[in-house]
């Protein structure tokens, strides 16, 4: 049982400056060090090394050498499995340390971080450790005098660029399947949330991962991330983040070696509530949690609420009551339900959305402004905006903050049209007592995930990925392995 005393002790510890990891050694970057400001109080926490293009080149060279000499790629599956299990054990042993370090770095409330970060990461490494020796090749149905074999080979060097909202969880989604299949990885964390992934790399070396198999380069996206994406020796690039950055990565792929890019680019996910929902109170509480946990900084957040008109006013009232109970606070307190905004620029962006929403005719019925300014940190009240029309900016664009857009509908067909009136297609929610309607909506919604009478809560057994401008490829489940393997056909004349 985690206690507040333990959290307070860990949160008081100084955080030493963090270098780069290249070829199993911790080295300084050749760029100017980056200050790390904690979103909790806006104060300096530590500094990060800044990798230049030359540093990234050294990391990629290290990863390539490790792959080609087979120190990991040609280890027996059982050996790779044992290392990944040891890493999962170490993550669990250091779970509280990792969670507290991450909260100090990115502001997620500790009650959520414990489960979503080290808890999830350990489970992900265990899942792929168990999966890696159960992935078989195939024998093709050929003529009797021909043997057709289909092999799965590791792709080589994987570049992984990870965001700041859940760095350990999302980092594990990339690292675990890539390593399980025998690849080498160069990992680039977000500038505002690198600390837990650097600590994870330390634990990976302790678990027995050979030097050079995992390299970590920190630094600004436009320098460090661009160098990784432009590398001629990175075979596959995986990324979670904004659509604007995703587009640049595709351009960099075209300018370099045409590396495959798998992009998870967020969403503007609709949460649809029909009048026949069996428990409207539970639906209102879930809708509040779906958008306001982690201050709305969740890729699958239910940021568009579509409510059947006959219950709209009553549901918004219940939602407002549930949301008002979820006030921001110090994310290192176990009782806090909403943590900090990751950075001051992100907070300013959130508030800019609200100014535009009001100008376009939206009505703020809860929240709408910054709070806890006396702390020096970056906090925002949970905010609900009604009368949001499909042409409004708040309806169309991802805020990535604690802002919920509410829109009424009259019919099932209209609900589907409104839900699909978006460039995104990552997640959705449907609340109804009608099983047939639930299945019709699942079919109608153009999105990668549909939750029914719940929102969120999937595990590693099912894929997560989007359609349209939410990206391509999938994290989680066995389907994620497809990104990190190449198919090779052997055609043998007998």
C-alpha positions as CSV (number, residue, x, y, z in Angstrom):
1,X,0.0,0.0,0.0
2,X,1.5,3.3,-1.1
3,X,1.6,6.0,1.6
4,X,1.7,9.7,1.3
5,X,4.8,9.7,3.5
6,X,6.7,7.5,1.0
7,X,5.6,9.8,-1.9
8,X,6.7,12.9,0.1
9,X,10.1,11.4,0.8
10,X,10.8,10.5,-2.9
11,X,9.5,13.9,-4.1
12,X,12.0,15.7,-1.9
13,X,15.0,14.0,-3.5
14,X,17.2,16.0,-5.9
15,X,17.2,14.9,-9.5
16,X,20.7,14.9,-11.0
17,X,21.4,16.1,-14.6
18,X,20.6,13.5,-17.2
19,X,23.0,12.6,-20.0
20,X,22.5,10.6,-23.2
21,X,22.7,6.8,-23.4
22,X,24.8,5.6,-26.3
23,X,26.5,2.2,-26.6
24,X,25.6,1.4,-23.0
25,X,27.5,4.5,-21.6
26,X,26.1,7.7,-20.2
27,X,27.6,10.6,-22.2
28,X,27.1,14.4,-22.5
29,X,25.3,15.8,-25.5
30,X,27.1,18.3,-27.6
31,X,24.1,20.7,-27.6
32,X,23.2,23.2,-25.0
33,X,21.7,21.5,-21.9
34,X,17.9,21.8,-21.5
35,X,16.4,23.1,-18.2
36,X,13.6,20.9,-16.9
37,X,10.8,22.9,-15.1
38,X,8.3,21.0,-13.0
39,X,4.7,21.8,-13.9
40,X,3.8,21.4,-10.2
41,X,5.4,24.7,-9.2
42,X,7.2,26.0,-12.3
43,X,10.6,25.6,-10.6
44,X,13.7,24.0,-12.1
45,X,13.9,20.3,-11.5
46,X,17.1,19.3,-13.3
47,X,18.7,19.6,-16.8
48,X,18.8,17.3,-19.8
49,X,21.5,16.7,-22.2
50,X,20.7,18.0,-25.7
51,X,21.6,15.7,-28.6
52,X,22.8,17.3,-31.8
53,X,22.5,15.6,-35.2
54,X,26.0,14.2,-34.6
55,X,25.0,12.7,-31.3
56,X,22.0,11.1,-32.9
57,X,24.2,9.7,-35.6
58,X,26.4,8.1,-33.0
59,X,23.4,6.5,-31.3
60,X,22.1,5.2,-34.6
61,X,25.5,3.8,-35.5
62,X,25.6,2.1,-32.1
63,X,22.1,0.6,-32.7
64,X,23.1,-0.6,-36.1
65,X,26.3,-2.3,-34.9
66,X,24.4,-4.0,-32.1
67,X,21.8,-5.3,-34.6
68,X,24.3,-6.5,-37.2
69,X,26.6,-8.3,-34.8
70,X,23.7,-10.2,-33.3
71,X,24.3,-9.5,-29.6
72,X,20.5,-9.2,-29.3
73,X,19.0,-9.9,-32.7
74,X,20.4,-13.4,-32.8
75,X,19.9,-14.4,-29.2
76,X,17.6,-17.3,-28.7
77,X,14.0,-16.2,-28.0
78,X,14.2,-17.7,-24.5
79,X,17.2,-15.4,-23.7
80,X,15.4,-12.3,-24.9
81,X,12.4,-13.4,-23.0
82,X,14.4,-13.7,-19.7
83,X,15.8,-10.2,-20.1
84,X,12.4,-8.6,-20.7
85,X,11.0,-10.4,-17.7
86,X,13.8,-9.2,-15.5
87,X,13.2,-5.6,-16.8
88,X,9.5,-6.0,-15.9
89,X,10.5,-7.1,-12.4
90,X,12.8,-4.1,-12.0
91,X,10.0,-1.7,-13.1
92,X,7.7,-3.2,-10.5
93,X,10.4,-3.0,-7.8
94,X,11.0,0.7,-8.6
95,X,7.3,1.5,-9.4
96,X,6.8,4.2,-6.8
97,X,10.2,5.9,-7.6
98,X,9.3,5.9,-11.3
99,X,5.8,7.2,-10.7
100,X,6.9,10.1,-8.4
101,X,9.8,11.0,-10.8
102,X,7.3,11.1,-13.7
103,X,4.8,13.2,-11.8
104,X,7.5,15.8,-10.9
105,X,8.4,15.9,-14.6
106,X,5.0,16.0,-16.4
107,X,2.3,16.7,-13.7
108,X,0.0,13.6,-14.0
109,X,-1.8,13.0,-10.7
110,X,0.0,10.3,-8.7
111,X,-3.1,8.1,-8.3
112,X,-3.3,7.7,-12.0
113,X,0.4,7.6,-12.7
114,X,1.0,4.6,-10.5
115,X,-1.2,2.5,-12.6
116,X,-0.8,4.1,-16.0
117,X,2.9,4.5,-15.9
118,X,5.1,1.8,-14.1
119,X,2.1,-0.5,-13.7
120,X,1.2,-0.5,-17.3
121,X,4.9,-0.6,-18.5
122,X,5.7,-3.7,-16.4
123,X,2.6,-5.4,-17.8
124,X,3.6,-4.5,-21.4
125,X,7.1,-5.9,-21.1
126,X,5.7,-9.1,-19.6
127,X,3.1,-9.4,-22.4
128,X,5.7,-9.2,-25.2
129,X,8.2,-11.3,-23.3
130,X,5.6,-14.1,-23.2
131,X,4.6,-13.4,-26.9
132,X,8.0,-13.4,-28.5
133,X,8.5,-17.2,-28.5
134,X,5.0,-17.9,-29.7
135,X,5.2,-16.0,-33.0
136,X,5.7,-18.5,-35.8
137,X,6.5,-18.3,-39.5
138,X,4.2,-19.9,-42.0
139,X,4.2,-22.7,-44.6
140,X,2.5,-21.7,-47.8
141,X,0.0,-24.0,-49.6
142,X,2.1,-24.8,-52.7
143,X,2.5,-27.5,-55.2
144,X,4.0,-30.8,-53.9
145,X,7.4,-30.1,-55.4
146,X,7.8,-26.6,-53.9
147,X,8.2,-25.6,-50.3
148,X,7.1,-22.0,-49.5
149,X,8.2,-20.6,-46.2
150,X,7.3,-17.2,-44.8
151,X,9.8,-15.9,-42.2
152,X,9.4,-13.0,-39.8
153,X,12.7,-11.1,-39.5
154,X,13.4,-8.1,-37.2
155,X,13.4,-4.8,-39.2
156,X,16.8,-3.6,-37.8
157,X,17.0,-0.2,-36.2
158,X,13.8,1.4,-34.8
159,X,13.5,5.1,-34.0
160,X,10.9,5.8,-31.4
161,X,9.7,9.3,-30.5
162,X,7.5,9.3,-27.4
163,X,5.2,12.1,-26.1
164,X,5.0,13.8,-22.7
165,X,1.6,12.7,-21.4
166,X,2.3,9.1,-20.5
167,X,6.0,8.6,-21.4
168,X,6.6,5.3,-19.6
169,X,3.4,3.7,-20.7
170,X,3.6,4.8,-24.4
171,X,7.4,4.2,-24.3
172,X,6.8,0.6,-23.3
173,X,4.2,0.2,-26.1
174,X,7.0,1.0,-28.6
175,X,10.0,-0.5,-26.8
176,X,8.7,-3.9,-25.7
177,X,7.5,-5.3,-29.0
178,X,10.5,-3.8,-30.9
179,X,13.0,-5.4,-28.5
180,X,11.0,-8.6,-28.3
181,X,11.4,-9.1,-32.0
182,X,15.1,-8.6,-31.8
183,X,15.5,-5.0,-33.0
184,X,17.7,-2.3,-31.7
185,X,16.1,1.0,-30.7
186,X,17.0,4.7,-30.6
187,X,14.5,6.3,-28.2
188,X,13.8,10.1,-28.2
189,X,11.6,11.1,-25.3
190,X,9.7,14.5,-25.1
191,X,11.7,17.4,-23.9
192,X,9.2,18.0,-21.1
193,X,9.0,14.3,-19.9
194,X,12.3,12.4,-20.4
195,X,13.2,11.5,-16.9
196,X,11.3,8.2,-16.4
197,X,12.5,6.8,-19.8
198,X,16.1,7.6,-18.9
199,X,15.6,5.7,-15.7
200,X,13.9,2.9,-17.6
201,X,17.0,2.7,-19.8
202,X,19.2,2.3,-16.6
203,X,17.0,-0.6,-15.5
204,X,17.2,-2.2,-19.0
205,X,21.0,-2.3,-18.7
206,X,20.7,-3.8,-15.2
207,X,18.3,-6.4,-16.5
208,X,20.9,-7.6,-19.0
209,X,20.0,-5.8,-22.2
210,X,23.3,-5.6,-24.2
211,X,24.9,-2.2,-24.7
212,X,23.9,-0.5,-27.9
213,X,20.6,-2.3,-28.2
214,X,18.7,0.6,-26.5
215,X,20.1,4.1,-27.0
216,X,18.4,7.2,-25.6
217,X,18.8,10.7,-27.0
218,X,17.1,13.7,-25.5
219,X,16.8,17.2,-26.9
220,X,14.6,19.5,-28.9
221,X,12.3,17.9,-31.4
222,X,13.3,20.2,-34.3
223,X,17.0,19.1,-33.8
224,X,17.1,15.7,-32.1
225,X,13.8,14.3,-33.4
226,X,14.5,15.6,-36.9
227,X,17.9,14.0,-37.0
228,X,16.5,10.7,-36.0
229,X,13.7,10.9,-38.7
230,X,16.2,12.0,-41.4
231,X,18.7,9.2,-40.6
232,X,19.5,7.0,-43.6
233,X,20.1,4.1,-41.2
234,X,16.8,4.0,-39.2
235,X,14.6,1.3,-40.7
236,X,11.3,2.1,-39.0
237,X,10.1,5.2,-37.1
238,X,7.3,5.0,-34.6
239,X,5.8,8.2,-33.1
240,X,3.0,9.3,-30.9
241,X,2.2,13.0,-30.9
242,X,0.7,15.9,-32.9
243,X,-0.5,15.7,-36.5
244,X,1.8,18.6,-37.4
245,X,4.8,16.7,-36.2
246,X,3.6,13.5,-37.9
247,X,3.4,15.3,-41.2
248,X,7.0,16.5,-40.8
249,X,8.2,13.0,-40.0
250,X,6.6,11.7,-43.2
251,X,8.4,14.5,-45.1
252,X,11.7,13.5,-43.4
253,X,11.1,9.9,-44.4
254,X,10.7,10.9,-48.1
255,X,13.8,13.0,-47.9
256,X,15.9,10.2,-46.4
257,X,15.6,6.5,-46.9
258,X,11.8,6.1,-47.2
259,X,11.7,4.5,-43.8
260,X,8.3,3.2,-42.7
261,X,6.5,5.6,-40.3
262,X,3.8,4.5,-37.9
263,X,2.0,7.5,-36.4
264,X,-0.5,7.8,-33.6
265,X,-1.6,11.4,-33.9
266,X,-4.3,11.9,-31.3
267,X,-8.0,12.5,-31.8
268,X,-11.2,14.5,-31.1
269,X,-13.1,11.5,-29.7
270,X,-16.9,11.6,-29.5
271,X,-18.6,10.2,-26.4
272,X,-22.3,9.6,-27.4
273,X,-25.0,9.4,-24.8
274,X,-28.5,8.2,-25.8
275,X,-31.6,8.8,-23.7
276,X,-32.0,5.1,-23.0
277,X,-28.7,4.9,-21.2
278,X,-29.4,2.6,-18.2
279,X,-27.5,4.7,-15.6
280,X,-27.2,8.3,-16.6
281,X,-25.4,9.2,-13.3
282,X,-22.7,6.6,-14.0
283,X,-22.5,7.8,-17.6
284,X,-22.0,11.4,-16.4
285,X,-19.3,10.4,-14.0
286,X,-17.6,8.4,-16.7
287,X,-17.8,11.3,-19.2
288,X,-16.2,13.6,-16.6
289,X,-13.4,11.1,-16.0
290,X,-13.0,10.5,-19.8
291,X,-12.0,14.1,-20.4
292,X,-10.6,15.4,-17.1
293,X,-8.2,12.8,-15.8
294,X,-4.6,13.8,-16.4
295,X,-6.1,17.3,-17.1
296,X,-7.4,16.1,-20.5
297,X,-3.9,15.2,-21.7
298,X,-4.9,11.8,-23.0
299,X,-4.9,10.9,-26.7
300,X,-8.2,9.0,-26.5
301,X,-9.9,11.6,-24.2
302,X,-13.7,11.9,-24.8
303,X,-13.4,15.5,-25.7
304,X,-16.6,15.8,-27.7
305,X,-19.8,14.9,-25.8
306,X,-22.8,14.2,-28.0
307,X,-26.1,14.0,-25.9
308,X,-29.6,13.2,-27.1
309,X,-31.5,16.4,-26.9
310,X,-34.3,15.1,-24.7
311,X,-31.8,14.5,-21.8
312,X,-29.3,17.2,-22.8
313,X,-30.0,19.7,-20.0
314,X,-30.4,17.2,-17.2
315,X,-27.3,15.3,-18.3
316,X,-25.1,18.5,-18.5
317,X,-26.3,19.4,-15.0
318,X,-25.3,15.9,-13.7
319,X,-22.0,16.1,-15.6
320,X,-21.3,19.6,-14.2
321,X,-21.8,18.3,-10.6
322,X,-19.5,15.3,-11.2
323,X,-16.9,17.5,-12.9
324,X,-17.0,20.2,-10.1
325,X,-15.9,17.5,-7.7
326,X,-12.7,16.9,-9.7
327,X,-10.7,19.9,-8.9
328,X,-7.0,20.3,-9.8
329,X,-4.5,20.0,-7.0
330,X,-0.9,19.1,-6.2
331,X,-0.4,15.9,-8.4
332,X,1.9,14.4,-5.7
333,X,-1.1,14.1,-3.3
334,X,-2.9,10.8,-3.4
335,X,-6.3,12.6,-3.0
336,X,-5.8,14.8,-6.1
337,X,-8.0,13.8,-9.1
338,X,-6.7,16.3,-11.7
339,X,-3.0,17.1,-12.0
340,X,-1.1,19.9,-13.7
341,X,-0.9,21.0,-17.3
342,X,2.4,19.8,-18.7
343,X,3.8,23.2,-19.7
344,X,3.0,26.9,-19.7
345,X,2.7,27.0,-23.5
346,X,0.2,24.2,-23.4
347,X,-1.9,26.0,-20.8
348,X,-1.8,29.2,-22.9
349,X,-3.0,27.1,-25.9
350,X,-5.9,25.7,-23.9
351,X,-7.1,29.1,-22.8
352,X,-6.8,30.3,-26.4
353,X,-9.3,27.6,-27.5
354,X,-11.8,28.9,-24.9
355,X,-11.5,32.5,-26.2
356,X,-12.3,31.2,-29.7
357,X,-15.1,29.0,-28.4
358,X,-16.9,32.0,-26.7
359,X,-16.4,34.1,-29.8
360,X,-18.0,31.5,-31.9
361,X,-21.1,31.2,-29.7
362,X,-20.1,28.5,-27.2
363,X,-21.3,28.8,-23.6
364,X,-18.9,28.0,-20.7
365,X,-21.0,26.3,-18.1
366,X,-18.2,25.2,-15.8
367,X,-14.6,26.3,-15.3
368,X,-12.9,28.2,-18.1
369,X,-9.8,29.6,-16.5
370,X,-6.5,29.0,-14.9
371,X,-6.3,28.1,-11.2
372,X,-3.8,27.6,-8.3
373,X,-1.6,30.5,-9.7
374,X,-0.2,30.9,-6.2
375,X,1.7,27.6,-6.6
376,X,3.7,28.9,-9.6
377,X,2.6,25.8,-11.5
378,X,0.3,25.3,-14.4
379,X,-3.2,24.3,-13.6
380,X,-6.6,24.7,-15.3
381,X,-10.1,24.1,-14.0
382,X,-12.2,21.4,-15.7
383,X,-14.2,23.2,-18.3
384,X,-17.5,22.4,-20.0
385,X,-18.6,24.3,-23.1
386,X,-22.1,23.8,-24.5
387,X,-23.7,25.0,-27.8
388,X,-20.7,23.9,-29.7
389,X,-21.5,23.5,-33.4
390,X,-19.6,21.2,-35.9
391,X,-18.0,24.2,-37.6
392,X,-16.5,25.6,-34.4
393,X,-12.8,25.3,-33.8
394,X,-13.5,23.6,-30.4
395,X,-15.4,20.9,-32.2
396,X,-12.8,20.2,-34.9
397,X,-9.4,20.6,-33.3
398,X,-7.7,18.7,-30.5
399,X,-7.2,20.8,-27.4
400,X,-5.2,18.2,-25.3
401,X,-6.5,19.8,-22.1
402,X,-9.4,19.7,-19.7
403,X,-12.0,21.2,-22.1
404,X,-15.2,19.4,-23.1
405,X,-17.3,20.4,-26.1
406,X,-21.0,19.5,-25.7
407,X,-23.4,19.2,-28.7
408,X,-27.0,17.9,-28.8
409,X,-28.5,15.4,-31.3
410,X,-31.9,14.1,-32.1
411,X,-31.6,10.8,-34.0
412,X,-29.2,7.9,-34.2
413,X,-28.2,8.8,-37.7
414,X,-27.5,12.3,-36.7
415,X,-25.3,11.1,-33.8
416,X,-23.3,9.0,-36.2
417,X,-22.9,11.9,-38.7
418,X,-21.8,14.3,-35.9
419,X,-19.4,11.8,-34.5
420,X,-17.8,11.3,-37.9
421,X,-17.7,15.0,-38.7
422,X,-14.0,15.1,-37.7
423,X,-10.6,14.7,-39.4
424,X,-9.7,12.3,-36.6
425,X,-10.7,8.7,-35.9
426,X,-9.0,7.4,-32.8
427,X,-11.7,6.5,-30.2
428,X,-15.3,6.9,-29.4
429,X,-17.9,6.0,-26.7
430,X,-21.5,4.9,-27.0
431,X,-24.0,4.8,-24.1
432,X,-27.2,2.9,-24.7
433,X,-29.3,0.0,-23.3
434,X,-30.2,-1.1,-26.9
435,X,-27.8,-3.8,-28.0
436,X,-28.8,-3.6,-31.6
437,X,-28.1,0.2,-31.6
438,X,-24.7,-0.4,-30.0
439,X,-23.7,-2.7,-32.8
440,X,-25.1,-0.3,-35.4
441,X,-23.0,2.5,-33.9
442,X,-19.9,0.4,-33.7
443,X,-20.3,-0.2,-37.5
444,X,-21.1,3.4,-38.3
445,X,-18.3,5.1,-36.3
446,X,-15.1,5.6,-38.3
447,X,-12.7,5.2,-35.5
448,X,-10.1,2.7,-34.2
449,X,-11.7,2.0,-30.8
450,X,-15.3,2.1,-29.7
451,X,-16.2,1.9,-26.0
452,X,-19.8,0.8,-25.2
453,X,-21.3,1.7,-21.8
454,X,-17.8,2.6,-20.5
455,X,-15.0,4.8,-21.6
456,X,-11.3,3.8,-21.6
457,X,-10.0,0.8,-19.6
458,X,-8.8,-1.5,-22.4
459,X,-5.7,-3.6,-21.8
460,X,-2.8,-4.9,-23.7
461,X,-4.7,-7.7,-25.4
462,X,-6.4,-5.4,-27.9
463,X,-4.9,-3.0,-30.4
464,X,-4.9,0.8,-30.1
465,X,-4.7,2.7,-33.4
466,X,-6.6,5.2,-35.4
467,X,-7.9,5.9,-38.9
468,X,-7.9,9.0,-41.0
469,X,-5.7,11.8,-39.4
470,X,-5.4,9.9,-36.2
471,X,-2.6,7.9,-37.9
472,X,-1.8,4.4,-38.9
473,X,-0.5,1.2,-37.3
474,X,-1.3,-0.1,-33.9
475,X,0.2,-0.2,-30.4
476,X,-0.6,-3.0,-28.0
477,X,-1.7,-6.6,-28.7
478,X,0.0,-9.1,-31.0
479,X,-0.9,-6.8,-33.9
480,X,1.8,-4.3,-32.8
481,X,4.5,-6.9,-33.7
482,X,3.7,-6.3,-37.4
483,X,5.5,-2.9,-37.2
484,X,8.7,-4.4,-36.0
485,X,9.1,-7.4,-38.4
486,X,9.6,-7.9,-42.1
487,X,8.1,-10.8,-44.0
488,X,10.6,-12.8,-46.0
489,X,9.5,-15.5,-48.4
490,X,11.7,-18.6,-49.1
491,X,10.7,-20.4,-52.3
492,X,12.4,-23.8,-52.4
493,X,12.3,-26.1,-55.3
494,X,12.3,-29.7,-54.0
